Amino acid sequence: MSDNYVKVQVELMKSLGEVGEKEGVDTEEQVPMSPPSADPPIITISGRDASNTSITCKQRGKSRGRLLKDDKNSSGKNVPDLSLHGSGVSAHAGKNLNRLGQERTLHMTGTGKILQGKSENNGNYVTNHPSQNIQEVSREEALKLARKRRPVTVDTAKAKTSLEALKISIKQLKWKEFPLGRRAPCDIYWHGVSFHDNENIVSGQVNKFPGMIEMLRKINMSRAMRTMQELFPDEYDFYPRSWILPEEYQQFSTQIRMVKEKDATLNPTFIVKPDGGSQGDGIYLIRDPSELKVMAGSQAKQFVVQEYIHKPLLIDKLKFDIRLYVLIKSMEPLEIYIAKEGLTRFCTEPYQEPSQKNLTHVFMHLTNYSLNVHSGNFVHSDSQNTGSKRTLSSVLYRLAAKGVDIKRVWSDIIALVIKTVIAVVPELKVYYQADIPPGKPGPTCFQILGFDILLMKNLKPVLLEVNSNPSMRIEHEQEISPGVFEYVPSPVDEEVKVGVIRDTLRLMDPFLKKPSISQPRSGGTEHTEEIPMEAETQDRSPDEGSLPSLCLKQVYPKYTKQFNYLRLVERTAALFIRFLGVKGNMRLGPTAFRTFIRTCKLSNSNFTMASVDILYIDITRRWSGAAPDSREAGMGLQAFVEAFFILAGRRFKSLPLREQIVTLLELCEAQLEAQSSVEDRRSVSCSRMHTRAVKSQTLGHTTTNPQLSSPAPLRRAASQDYRLHQKLKPRALRANVEN
């Protein structure tokens, strides 16, 4: 027995804690769950050292529990049976075995001996000498078990319209809801509108990212997508061509005139969307710039004009779009999940291609639920495959029945989602560091987004818009009398939205064991390692046994290898953030921009620092005119990206645009890396010199000035050392602080 080393670890996904696994035995199979049994637990292990060995375990559920030497007291316990055979595992699991009050005893059948050992942090058992009859369980293990017992707390005071679906989700998870909030911190804060709904959160997790509302407004979204279309025109052809008005009115008018002059038969249609509009408010169709409506007010409001998709895929002769729910679990590292089920919203009037006669027929051309629900043809249905709002799976099933390659369609939609998130993440990171600076207390963030996607007749997906606050209401409006509406339950909405919220909470469970994630540098082309991050493989809490499998599928970093090369703007944003200097700032001042040029060694005889100042003034002046409501002066990220493109074009004229950007990024990153290594060496050298000086002054070994023993000279000496240290600092860092 003393020659055998027994180490057992069993992962039970329902109500068991961590028991053990025979060292060297493969146990990758799923653990089948069985009802509780009244017999004492028998663990049979088949392997090279324990072919017919059975183990019974008893463990006191205290922070300092003890393993007993005698197994007689365990015969009457109501504990489950466990059996392991090679890599297969079967278990009879009692609900309370994982709790602190449970007791386990280990004994070897046929030997009458107790297996002595103590529990490691990972749940394995380490054998001790048989003469040692008592070993303490680690305090850390007991605390871990205690944490598992405590339900996750959710603050729902700001949940607004998503409250009902959230309540159902929390109840299914058996978590603790605080509908009025509480003074003590909660694990999760669920906000209905904005990250800033509660300014005093310093820990936990919030279901909103700072800056997401601003980033997904029509104009900012169009600018971000336009930048990506410049770099990757083929990859970003799923976003319609757009113009920002009124600043680009001249370009828009010229483009339409040139199209009509080239082919008189062409008469394209455009859709006008207000920058801050939602739920279809203010949207209309035009065929000529003269049809643009004049906005009332002293200051012209901004809006986006996009090409109208005039050949959409139809079902039952009706135009429809897809509302897909996407979870951004984190930005650093980037993690994206897509809900396997979504909604399809149908128009309520049979579709006809746009003409001058039907441009105003919103029930024919616009798929917004908030518009069509007021149509007399809107059909409320309890079925998932009929009515004016249906599940995505029911539509895909109908398409598959007609021979459509659904896997190809779904793959194209996943690619669209990943590319869109990659386009908006750079700006989001700027907002994030402004609200939650590195090193300061603050919550972590996640967010559910609503992607509105249209399928063209050729089954190509087109992105209409991304909603930062998608409606998670599980009721629908119903007119009970003329002009009077009430909300009644909507089975289709409840089926989709409760699953999305519940499984988002499951993924954000703070007590969930999160697998390590290894990603290559953003923008790199090499994928060093496949990352097995399927949500179903993560450890479940004991209360999740009765829940269905996750409806959220991870798509990034799972598909990092295919899409990581697109993250060039994100690398540019990293340079921008590095030179912002003051924490919380979102714009570069002229000094910081000069510091960036000098540090990355981008100036030369043909591009002097005077030229740098002129470039800075020209770009910031143009962008301040494009965003007149901006509160901060200086160069924002989008202006910096434009300046970076200009610098790359000047320095590498002979290369295509994308190669220009990549080459300049590599040059800047190499310069910064070299500077960082120099700074590290200087810091180490300076700290050693300072340590030796202070030590010699304190101990009096090499002190030549006896006055240093008094407090005042010591303070003066320390001040001199500090000033010397400041002089040794790189000039770039001093400029950042000043800026």
Phi and psi in degrees as a GROMACS rama.xvg file:
@    title "Ramachandran Plot"
@    xaxis  label "Phi"
@    yaxis  label "Psi"
@TYPE xy
-68.1716  -19.6153  SER-2
-85.9185  -13.1335  ASP-3
-93.5383  133.304  ASN-4
-108.958  112.729  TYR-5
-107.184  126.547  VAL-6
-139.307  117.304  LYS-7
-119.457  134.969  VAL-8
-145.956  116.028  GLN-9
-120.044  125.795  VAL-10
-96.605  113.779  GLU-11
-107.397  120.852  LEU-12
-79.1953  -13.1116  MET-13
-98.2103  -90.8042  LYS-14
-111.79  3.05073  SER-15
-87.4856  153.8  LEU-16
-89.3818  -133.393  GLY-17
-109.316  122.419  GLU-18
-109.496  -62.2027  VAL-19
161.581  168.351  GLY-20
-147.847  135.283  GLU-21
-64.2668  128.798  LYS-22
-64.0199  129.585  GLU-23
90.0742  -0.520002  GLY-24
-102.867  131.574  VAL-25
-81.2045  124.298  ASP-26
-130.21  58.7938  THR-27
-86.5213  -13.1218  GLU-28
-69.8815  156.462  GLU-29
-66.4919  150.211  GLN-30
-92.0823  109.439  VAL-31
-70.4728  134.493  PRO-32
-96.4387  138.797  MET-33
-127.228  161.96  SER-34
-64.2018  159.931  PRO-35
-63.1635  151.318  PRO-36
-124.319  153.676  SER-37
-89.8297  -5.25576  ALA-38
-80.2394  157.398  ASP-39
-65.2343  151.74  PRO-40
-71.6194  125.737  PRO-41
-113.779  120.017  ILE-42
-112.278  109.912  ILE-43
-101.252  126.033  THR-44
-116.298  122.915  ILE-45
-107.891  126.144  SER-46
-171.054  -168.228  GLY-47
-74.7986  -24.3918  ARG-48
-112.784  -8.09298  ASP-49
-144.769  65.2967  ALA-50
-70.4047  -37.3235  SER-51
-124.588  34.5801  ASN-52
-96.0656  134.178  THR-53
-120.548  145.38  SER-54
-127.123  133.301  ILE-55
-117.782  135.112  THR-56
-124.122  142.18  CYS-57
-134.842  126.376  LYS-58
-136.866  125.18  GLN-59
-68.5414  137.121  ARG-60
-89.76  62.2238  GLY-61
-124.933  166.161  LYS-62
-63.348  -24.319  SER-63
-128.204  61.3424  ARG-64
-69.551  163.827  GLY-65
-129.981  147.255  ARG-66
-92.9259  122.04  LEU-67
-85.7224  155.439  LEU-68
-87.8521  -25.9701  LYS-69
-99.685  133.985  ASP-70
-103.796  12.3056  ASP-71
-67.8857  -36.2713  LYS-72
-70.3969  -13.6143  ASN-73
-87.7944  -7.88856  SER-74
-67.3018  -25.7671  SER-75
-99.1059  4.69214  GLY-76
-76.0715  145.621  LYS-77
-92.6884  83.1317  ASN-78
-128.159  158.141  VAL-79
-78.5753  164.698  PRO-80
-99.0628  140.357  ASP-81
-131.535  139.607  LEU-82
-139.414  138.253  SER-83
-124.638  130.684  LEU-84
-130.872  105.781  HIS-85
59.342  -119.076  GLY-86
-95.5964  -8.82535  SER-87
-87.8609  142.308  GLY-88
-133.163  129.41  VAL-89
-125.721  145.285  SER-90
-143.404  139.946  ALA-91
-102.683  108.211  HIS-92
-107.383  122.597  ALA-93
-85.507  146.82  GLY-94
-63.3557  -30.8222  LYS-95
-101.516  10.1957  ASN-96
-65.9663  -26.3596  LEU-97
-82.3018  -6.30791  ASN-98
-86.6632  168.528  ARG-99
-67.0957  -27.7933  LEU-100
-78.0357  -4.63162  GLY-101
-77.5461  154.723  GLN-102
-127.215  138.519  GLU-103
-129.586  142.984  ARG-104
-129.435  137.119  THR-105
-106.699  123.217  LEU-106
-141.709  159.665  HIS-107
-105.114  116.554  MET-108
-64.5631  137.046  THR-109
88.2973  -10.4693  GLY-110
-115.452  -23.0745  THR-111
69.8472  15.1144  GLY-112
-106.448  152.525  LYS-113
-92.0028  137.133  ILE-114
-84.6514  106.354  LEU-115
-83.1349  142.926  GLN-116
177.547  168.667  GLY-117
-124.045  153.982  LYS-118
-84.3204  129.34  SER-119
-81.6945  172.954  GLU-120
-63.265  -30.0433  ASN-121
-86.9829  4.13969  ASN-122
94.1344  -4.35137  GLY-123
-78.4289  157.468  ASN-124
-107.727  131.683  TYR-125
-106.939  125.117  VAL-126
-74.2511  146.892  THR-127
-119.765  177.176  ASN-128
-66.784  139.576  HIS-129
-56.4196  -26.0759  PRO-130
-70.0213  -18.6882  SER-131
-87.6557  112.477  GLN-132
-98.1147  -6.48688  ASN-133
-139.72  128.536  ILE-134
-134.491  143.424  GLN-135
-86.3005  138.936  GLU-136
-78.7904  139.813  VAL-137
-63.6034  145.97  SER-138
-62.6337  -35.1357  ARG-139
-64.6713  -38.2499  GLU-140
-64.3445  -41.6549  GLU-141
-65.061  -39.4995  ALA-142
-66.8324  -35.7431  LEU-143
-63.7428  -42.9255  LYS-144
-65.0407  -37.1948  LEU-145
-65.4498  -38.2239  ALA-146
-65.9891  -35.6661  ARG-147
-64.8055  -28.2421  LYS-148
-72.8575  -33.6321  ARG-149
-72.3695  127.08  ARG-150
-69.655  150.541  PRO-151
-68.2112  137.611  VAL-152
-102.117  136.015  THR-153
-128.205  124.552  VAL-154
-89.4117  113.613  ASP-155
-109.712  16.5754  THR-156
-63.8116  -26.4005  ALA-157
-111.141  20.6616  LYS-158
-72.5166  -28.2247  ALA-159
57.2943  -126.307  LYS-160
-70.4294  -17.1852  THR-161
-87.5458  6.42491  SER-162
-62.3803  -44.4902  LEU-163
-64.2365  -46.2319  GLU-164
-64.4215  -35.2016  ALA-165
-67.3802  -41.1091  LEU-166
-61.4618  -44.6045  LYS-167
-61.524  -42.3628  ILE-168
-63.6035  -44.6753  SER-169
-63.8951  -38.6464  ILE-170
-65.3826  -40.7615  LYS-171
-64.9211  -34.3631  GLN-172
-82.7953  -11.2832  LEU-173
62.9918  38.933  LYS-174
-94.8693  -179.386  TRP-175
-110.185  121.75  LYS-176
-99.49  141.065  GLU-177
-121.016  88.917  PHE-178
-67.5234  -20.9887  PRO-179
-108.908  9.72973  LEU-180
74.2274  179.855  GLY-181
-158.822  162.231  ARG-182
-70.7872  -41.8273  ARG-183
-68.747  149.784  ALA-184
-63.5141  145.686  PRO-185
-101.994  162.783  CYS-186
-73.9537  -39.4399  ASP-187
-134.537  136.451  ILE-188
-114.59  123.254  TYR-189
-106.919  110.188  TRP-190
-101.717  141.373  HIS-191
-82.6739  -27.2897  GLY-192
-124.212  -59.5169  VAL-193
-136.127  156.099  SER-194
-59.7488  -31.294  PHE-195
-86.8469  13.662  HIS-196
-60.9472  -27.1206  ASP-197
-137.915  115.167  ASN-198
-84.471  -10.373  GLU-199
-104.214  18.2243  ASN-200
-84.0957  122.377  ILE-201
-119.276  2.02717  VAL-202
-155.588  -178.207  SER-203
78.7306  -159.767  GLY-204
-131.164  138.808  GLN-205
-117.781  139.635  VAL-206
-84.2587  24.4302  ASN-207
-140.834  144.618  LYS-208
-95.5136  139.991  PHE-209
-64.331  135.35  PRO-210
88.2518  -4.8821  GLY-211
-66.0827  -39.6774  MET-212
-62.0461  -46.3414  ILE-213
-65.0533  -39.8684  GLU-214
-68.7524  -32.7475  MET-215
-95.2541  9.1414  LEU-216
-63.9317  155.828  ARG-217
-56.2125  -43.2197  LYS-218
-71.2643  -49.4587  ILE-219
-60.952  -39.2662  ASN-220
-63.3349  -43.9169  MET-221
-63.7942  -39.6804  SER-222
-65.431  -42.7927  ARG-223
-63.3531  -42.0199  ALA-224
-69.8243  -33.9773  MET-225
-65.2128  -38.965  ARG-226
-61.2979  -43.265  THR-227
-68.6105  -32.6451  MET-228
-68.1061  -30.9358  GLN-229
-64.7652  -41.2761  GLU-230
-80.9189  -39.3565  LEU-231
-133.224  72.3227  PHE-232
-60.8746  -35.942  PRO-233
-75.1665  -36.9555  ASP-234
-73.5235  -26.1733  GLU-235
-112.784  34.4193  TYR-236
-83.6698  4.55428  ASP-237
-84.6961  -5.29371  PHE-238
-105.222  125.547  TYR-239
-61.0222  149.997  PRO-240
-62.7076  135.256  ARG-241
-132.824  154.928  SER-242
-131.559  142.004  TRP-243
-100.863  120.176  ILE-244
-112.707  146.916  LEU-245
-88.4308  -6.12735  PRO-246
-65.3833  -26.2174  GLU-247
-111.661  24.7112  GLU-248
-60.6607  -40.2649  TYR-249
-64.6546  -43.6324  GLN-250
-63.0216  -39.3613  GLN-251
-64.5531  -45.7658  PHE-252
-63.8659  -42.0288  SER-253
-64.0504  -40.2981  THR-254
-63.414  -44.3129  GLN-255
-65.8742  -41.1974  ILE-256
-62.9163  -41.1541  ARG-257
-66.1879  -38.58  MET-258
-63.7359  -44.3338  VAL-259
-70.2443  -33.7208  LYS-260
-68.8631  -33.6733  GLU-261
-72.1264  -38.2128  LYS-262
-146.142  107.138  ASP-263
-66.8023  -22.2984  ALA-264
-75.9187  -18.8908  THR-265
-79.229  131.907  LEU-266
-141.379  77.472  ASN-267
-66.6014  156.705  PRO-268
-111.457  145.762  THR-269
-129.641  150.77  PHE-270
-113.265  132.414  ILE-271
-104.707  126.995  VAL-272
-127.567  121.916  LYS-273
-61.1635  145.691  PRO-274
-57.5234  -44.9478  ASP-275
-101.878  16.1069  GLY-276
-73.9846  157.518  GLY-277
-152.37  159.792  SER-278
56.4866  33.2811  GLN-279
78.3762  4.34543  GLY-280
-69.9003  126.304  ASP-281
80.656  4.76802  GLY-282
-85.6896  137.007  ILE-283
-154.322  167.198  TYR-284
-108.179  145.865  LEU-285
-138.116  161.833  ILE-286
-125.018  -2.72082  ARG-287
-151.969  145.393  ASP-288
-57.105  -26.9537  PRO-289
-67.4862  -15.7409  SER-290
-86.4845  -1.64917  GLU-291
-64.9216  134.135  LEU-292
-80.6272  138.141  LYS-293
-77.49  125.722  VAL-294
-77.5291  133.527  MET-295
-74.6998  154.341  ALA-296
113.323  161.735  GLY-297
-70.8666  -31.6855  SER-298
-109.374  124.499  GLN-299
-64.6817  129.852  ALA-300
-79.6169  150.754  LYS-301
-92.2153  148.754  GLN-302
-154.643  170.255  PHE-303
-116.983  136.352  VAL-304
-110.944  127.03  VAL-305
-124.977  155.038  GLN-306
-64.4858  136.065  GLU-307
-87.9951  132.61  TYR-308
-80.8159  105.6  ILE-309
-93.2047  -2.76327  HIS-310
-125.907  70.6552  LYS-311
-81.6057  160.313  PRO-312
-71.9025  135.956  LEU-313
-114.474  146.081  LEU-314
-130.113  127.178  ILE-315
56.6942  34.6266  ASP-316
65.891  15.6812  LYS-317
-114.428  141.927  LEU-318
-77.8073  144.94  LYS-319
-147.591  160.613  PHE-320
-129.737  170.276  ASP-321
-111.412  127.77  ILE-322
-100.668  109.729  ARG-323
-110.031  134.884  LEU-324
-98.3357  128.364  TYR-325
-124.687  130.175  VAL-326
-103.208  122.901  LEU-327
-94.853  104.087  ILE-328
-75.5894  -33.839  LYS-329
-163.027  159.864  SER-330
-102.457  -24.1082  MET-331
-136.695  93.0748  GLU-332
-78.7811  160.459  PRO-333
-72.7412  123.643  LEU-334
-130.384  125.002  GLU-335
-125.373  132.928  ILE-336
-123.304  144.417  TYR-337
-119.191  134.483  ILE-338
-70.8165  134.303  ALA-339
-72.0183  -18.6296  LYS-340
-121.15  142.087  GLU-341
-141.614  -166.358  GLY-342
-118.051  151.115  LEU-343
-120.2  129.035  THR-344
-111.493  124.576  ARG-345
-103.09  145.699  PHE-346
-68.033  165.069  CYS-347
-114.216  10.6699  THR-348
-136.277  133.222  GLU-349
-52.1799  140.44  PRO-350
-79.1999  140.296  TYR-351
-134.654  147.767  GLN-352
-60.6879  145.511  GLU-353
-59.2921  138.387  PRO-354
-141.517  171.083  SER-355
-63.6714  -23.3731  GLN-356
-79.9849  -34.3369  LYS-357
-108.595  12.4621  ASN-358
-60.6167  -29.0926  LEU-359
-90.3488  2.71476  THR-360
-82.5336  86.6738  HIS-361
-66.4448  -30.7402  VAL-362
-72.5353  -10.1029  PHE-363
-96.4144  -36.9901  MET-364
-104.904  -26.3331  HIS-365
-107.651  129.591  LEU-366
-92.5743  0.524931  THR-367
-56.7749  128.539  ASN-368
-61.5407  -40.7406  TYR-369
-63.9592  -21.2565  SER-370
-87.7901  -50.0201  LEU-371
-69.9237  -21.5078  ASN-372
-64.6728  -20.3344  VAL-373
-90.6017  1.69727  HIS-374
-80.7045  146.043  SER-375
-68.4616  -17.154  GLY-376
-92.3545  -0.270034  ASN-377
-65.7248  133.868  PHE-378
-113.95  113.822  VAL-379
-84.533  127.182  HIS-380
-136.189  141.648  SER-381
-81.6748  -11.6511  ASP-382
-84.0354  149.199  SER-383
-82.8025  -12.8862  GLN-384
-119.003  15.4025  ASN-385
-136.624  170.193  THR-386
92.8848  -177.226  GLY-387
-86.4333  -7.48906  SER-388
-135.845  120.985  LYS-389
-131.016  168.821  ARG-390
-78.6257  152.18  THR-391
-63.2681  -38.9429  LEU-392
-62.3871  -35.4937  SER-393
-66.5669  -36.964  SER-394
-70.0248  -43.321  VAL-395
-63.1404  -34.21  LEU-396
-64.6987  -41.1758  TYR-397
-65.6739  -39.5661  ARG-398
-66.642  -39.0841  LEU-399
-63.866  -35.3814  ALA-400
-65.2715  -22.902  ALA-401
-92.7771  5.61699  LYS-402
93.6583  9.42687  GLY-403
-73.4247  138.579  VAL-404
-77.5718  92.5777  ASP-405
-67.4882  -35.0902  ILE-406
-61.032  -39.0032  LYS-407
-67.2039  -42.2908  ARG-408
-61.6409  -46.3845  VAL-409
-64.7  -37.8651  TRP-410
-63.7056  -40.6022  SER-411
-65.8243  -36.9652  ASP-412
-66.7076  -42.3175  ILE-413
-60.3179  -43.6767  ILE-414
-62.415  -40.88  ALA-415
-60.1801  -44.1196  LEU-416
-64.3937  -47.762  VAL-417
-61.9002  -44.8028  ILE-418
-64.0751  -37.7599  LYS-419
-66.1489  -44.3632  THR-420
-63.6197  -40.8398  VAL-421
-60.2914  -33.1691  ILE-422
-71.0395  -32.7354  ALA-423
-96.5514  -15.1762  VAL-424
-61.538  -40.1668  VAL-425
-54.3619  -48.3955  PRO-426
-66.6609  -36.7627  GLU-427
-61.8912  -36.0027  LEU-428
-65.9324  -33.0118  LYS-429
-66.6744  -45.1806  VAL-430
-62.0323  -40.7899  TYR-431
-63.1251  -46.1025  TYR-432
-69.2386  -23.098  GLN-433
-74.277  -38.0195  ALA-434
-88.3671  -34.449  ASP-435
-128.37  77.944  ILE-436
-61.103  147.081  PRO-437
-58.6922  137.492  PRO-438
88.2628  -6.92942  GLY-439
-105.124  151.952  LYS-440
-65.8924  141.269  PRO-441
178.316  165.116  GLY-442
-79.2575  167.144  PRO-443
-97.5391  160.543  THR-444
-126.663  152.845  CYS-445
-148.173  165.483  PHE-446
-161.695  142.884  GLN-447
-96.2248  126.628  ILE-448
-111.262  153.306  LEU-449
-109.113  112.083  GLY-450
-92.8135  124.941  PHE-451
-101.005  114.763  ASP-452
-124.045  136.376  ILE-453
-112.313  134.374  LEU-454
-94.3044  125.693  LEU-455
-76.7974  171.6  MET-456
-61.066  -30.7041  LYS-457
-86.8354  11.7048  ASN-458
73.4221  11.8815  LEU-459
-79.0613  128.162  LYS-460
-77.3227  141.422  PRO-461
-125.561  134.042  VAL-462
-83.873  121.116  LEU-463
-85.7012  -51.9393  LEU-464
-169.589  169.813  GLU-465
-122.773  128.515  VAL-466
-101.764  123.631  ASN-467
-76.1129  -22.5635  SER-468
-127.938  68.0279  ASN-469
-63.9254  143.224  PRO-470
-65.3918  125.043  SER-471
-109.837  22.8762  MET-472
-70.1511  137.292  ARG-473
-107.89  18.658  ILE-474
-120.885  162.92  GLU-475
-127.649  156.822  HIS-476
-74.6601  139.498  GLU-477
-138.575  130.756  GLN-478
-80.9753  115.406  GLU-479
-93.9519  -20.9153  ILE-480
-157.047  161.83  SER-481
-51.4048  116.126  PRO-482
81.0154  -0.884996  GLY-483
-114.356  122.494  VAL-484
-119.812  151.116  PHE-485
-137.257  161.535  GLU-486
-96.0073  129.579  TYR-487
-123.48  154.071  VAL-488
-57.6937  142.759  PRO-489
-120.366  102.826  SER-490
-57.5371  -37.0382  PRO-491
-64.7482  -46.6207  VAL-492
-62.9576  -42.9015  ASP-493
-63.8062  -40.3575  GLU-494
-59.7677  -40.6719  GLU-495
-85.4477  -50.1589  VAL-496
-75.7933  -36.418  LYS-497
-63.4569  -40.9595  VAL-498
-62.4331  -40.2615  GLY-499
-65.0176  -46.6845  VAL-500
-67.8646  -45.1499  ILE-501
-60.0971  -46.3103  ARG-502
-77.0347  -23.725  ASP-503
-63.8091  -44.8158  THR-504
-62.1508  -39.6848  LEU-505
-61.7764  -40.6378  ARG-506
-69.5714  -29.4205  LEU-507
-93.7265  7.09108  MET-508
-52.8744  117.236  ASP-509
-66.1806  -18.2853  PRO-510
-96.6669  2.57964  PHE-511
-74.5087  135.951  LEU-512
-72.5151  115.811  LYS-513
-97.5532  124.414  LYS-514
-66.8823  151.053  PRO-515
-69.6167  143.516  SER-516
-117.813  128.567  ILE-517
-121.135  115.171  SER-518
-119.344  145.37  GLN-519
-71.1618  166.972  PRO-520
-59.1551  138.466  ARG-521
-58.2952  130.152  SER-522
97.2568  -12.2785  GLY-523
-70.818  159.174  GLY-524
-103.82  -9.45957  THR-525
-99.4982  138.376  GLU-526
-112.071  106.102  HIS-527
-75.068  -22.1489  THR-528
-160.269  132.668  GLU-529
-68.8978  135.755  GLU-530
-106.167  104.576  ILE-531
-76.3618  89.5508  PRO-532
-119.999  30.2516  MET-533
-59.2456  135.88  GLU-534
-62.2532  -31.7115  ALA-535
-67.2823  -17.5255  GLU-536
-87.5484  -8.5051  THR-537
-76.0431  153.205  GLN-538
-64.0098  140.101  ASP-539
-101.022  153.121  ARG-540
-78.9156  160.111  SER-541
-59.4334  -25.8755  PRO-542
-82.1695  -2.06907  ASP-543
-92.0068  4.09761  GLU-544
-60.3817  -35.5346  GLY-545
-88.4189  -1.12299  SER-546
-87.5614  151.079  LEU-547
-70.426  169.576  PRO-548
-66.0309  158.559  SER-549
-60.5609  135.685  LEU-550
-88.8265  -0.0632049  CYS-551
-104.26  127.654  LEU-552
-109.792  128.882  LYS-553
-75.7343  132.798  GLN-554
-119.149  -15.9812  VAL-555
-147.645  127.604  TYR-556
-86.815  13.8575  PRO-557
-55.0828  -40.9951  LYS-558
-105.812  36.979  TYR-559
-57.2547  -41.8666  THR-560
-60.4662  -34.2661  LYS-561
-79.8653  -25.5128  GLN-562
-123.903  -5.0504  PHE-563
-65.9925  -24.3826  ASN-564
-68.1649  -14.2305  TYR-565
-79.9955  -6.88507  LEU-566
-89.3934  42.1919  ARG-567
-72.8382  -41.7519  LEU-568
-66.2053  -31.6284  VAL-569
-65.3498  -37.6863  GLU-570
-67.2646  -36.7419  ARG-571
-64.5475  -39.5119  THR-572
-64.0266  -32.4903  ALA-573
-63.2943  -38.4039  ALA-574
-63.9288  -44.8404  LEU-575
-58.2611  -47.8096  PHE-576
-64.8198  -35.9528  ILE-577
-61.76  -34.3243  ARG-578
-99.8122  7.94423  PHE-579
-63.5963  -34.0411  LEU-580
82.0539  -89.3048  GLY-581
-70.3616  129.594  VAL-582
-65.6911  137.524  LYS-583
93.3084  -12.2007  GLY-584
-79.3232  147.951  ASN-585
-122.13  6.05265  MET-586
-137.754  145.129  ARG-587
-85.1794  132.558  LEU-588
-85.0698  171.962  GLY-589
-61.9856  -35.6737  PRO-590
-66.2009  -42.8558  THR-591
-65.3913  -36.3699  ALA-592
-67.1233  -41.6187  PHE-593
-62.4753  -38.6117  ARG-594
-63.1613  -40.3077  THR-595
-59.7964  -47.5107  PHE-596
-62.085  -44.7878  ILE-597
-68.5426  -43.7247  ARG-598
-65.3113  -41.1531  THR-599
-85.1777  1.62351  CYS-600
56.1761  51.4037  LYS-601
-97.2965  -8.48301  LEU-602
-91.5082  152.124  SER-603
-155.397  -167.949  ASN-604
-65.006  -28.1892  SER-605
-89.05  -12.2591  ASN-606
-139.664  84.7252  PHE-607
-79.932  172.677  THR-608
-67.0936  -25.5314  MET-609
-65.8416  -39.4125  ALA-610
-65.3286  -33.3263  SER-611
-62.3272  -44.9289  VAL-612
-63.5251  -39.8663  ASP-613
-64.9805  -42.0143  ILE-614
-61.3968  -42.9698  LEU-615
-62.4648  -45.5723  TYR-616
-64.9453  -44.7155  ILE-617
-61.1508  -46.5585  ASP-618
-70.3376  -45.4089  ILE-619
-65.3652  -35.2312  THR-620
-65.8417  -42.2391  ARG-621
-66.1355  -41.794  ARG-622
-74.2755  -30.733  TRP-623
-66.8177  -31.4457  SER-624
-71.9648  -30.9675  GLY-625
-75.1341  -24.0361  ALA-626
-127.461  74.4452  ALA-627
-66.2321  -19.8141  PRO-628
-87.7934  5.40252  ASP-629
-66.2943  133.901  SER-630
-87.7001  -21.3038  ARG-631
-105.916  145.378  GLU-632
-93.6716  152.476  ALA-633
121.294  -169.355  GLY-634
-102.036  115.568  MET-635
-79.8201  178.924  GLY-636
-62.6639  -46.287  LEU-637
-63.3175  -36.7987  GLN-638
-67.2315  -38.6844  ALA-639
-64.6037  -39.9361  PHE-640
-61.3933  -41.5966  VAL-641
-62.4417  -44.7673  GLU-642
-61.7335  -38.8284  ALA-643
-64.0932  -40.1355  PHE-644
-63.3284  -40.4167  PHE-645
-64.713  -43.6093  ILE-646
-61.7563  -41.6045  LEU-647
-64.8037  -39.199  ALA-648
-66.4182  -36.5331  GLY-649
-69.2628  -38.1635  ARG-650
-82.996  -32.6417  ARG-651
-128.731  65.8186  PHE-652
-62.908  -32.694  LYS-653
-79.3888  -8.59274  SER-654
-97.0454  153.63  LEU-655
-62.9852  162.029  PRO-656
-56.1513  -48.2476  LEU-657
-61.6689  -41.7779  ARG-658
-68.5157  -32.4895  GLU-659
-59.4973  -47.1836  GLN-660
-65.4341  -44.971  ILE-661
-61.5697  -44.5242  VAL-662
-64.0819  -43.327  THR-663
-67.9512  -37.4939  LEU-664
-60.9418  -46.2159  LEU-665
-62.337  -38.0909  GLU-666
-64.1832  -47.4728  LEU-667
-64.4808  -44.0039  CYS-668
-64.3858  -36.8589  GLU-669
-66.4633  -41.7263  ALA-670
-63.4163  -42.4658  GLN-671
-68.5039  -36.7282  LEU-672
-66.0853  -41.3008  GLU-673
-64.8318  -40.2321  ALA-674
-65.7738  -38.2606  GLN-675
-62.941  -39.6302  SER-676
-66.3399  -37.6158  SER-677
-65.5397  -42.6559  VAL-678
-61.5635  -40.1326  GLU-679
-63.0425  -43.424  ASP-680
-64.8913  -42.4446  ARG-681
-63.0732  -41.0342  ARG-682
-62.9021  -43.5635  SER-683
-64.6274  -44.6476  VAL-684
-62.8882  -44.0612  SER-685
-65.4399  -40.8246  CYS-686
-66.384  -36.1556  SER-687
-66.3814  -44.1627  ARG-688
-61.8338  -42.6221  MET-689
-65.5114  -39.6418  HIS-690
-64.5626  -43.8347  THR-691
-64.6301  -40.2365  ARG-692
-64.8997  -45.7717  ALA-693
-65.3137  -39.9041  VAL-694
-64.0527  -42.9609  LYS-695
-67.0203  -36.3901  SER-696
-70.1435  -37.0174  GLN-697
-72.0662  -43.7938  THR-698
-83.7736  -18.8474  LEU-699
78.3623  18.9527  GLY-700
-72.5219  -42.2913  HIS-701
-123.478  20.8091  THR-702
-72.1994  124.762  THR-703
-100.777  -19.574  THR-704
-109.275  109.728  ASN-705
-67.6986  -17.8025  PRO-706
-69.5483  -16.6824  GLN-707
-67.2481  -11.2132  LEU-708
-74.6094  -16.0622  SER-709
-87.2694  155.767  SER-710
-61.7237  -42.8117  PRO-711
-61.6484  -50.4744  ALA-712
-60.8636  -34.3729  PRO-713
-61.9021  -41.9652  LEU-714
-64.8709  -39.5666  ARG-715
-65.5051  -39.0089  ARG-716
-65.6123  -42.5029  ALA-717
-62.2742  -38.8369  ALA-718
-64.9192  -39.8918  SER-719
-64.1876  -41.2389  GLN-720
-61.9345  -39.0985  ASP-721
-64.3953  -42.9265  TYR-722
-65.3713  -37.6403  ARG-723
-62.8647  -41.1957  LEU-724
-63.5807  -37.8952  HIS-725
-65.8234  -36.8544  GLN-726
-67.6161  -31.414  LYS-727
-77.2545  -12.9764  LEU-728
-66.137  146.486  LYS-729
-62.234  146.384  PRO-730
-62.3933  -30.8756  ARG-731
-62.1247  -41.3164  ALA-732
-67.428  -40.5501  LEU-733
-62.4439  -39.5407  ARG-734
-65.6147  -37.978  ALA-735
-60.8963  -45.7795  ASN-736
-63.9565  -42.072  VAL-737
-64.0443  -38.3492  GLU-738
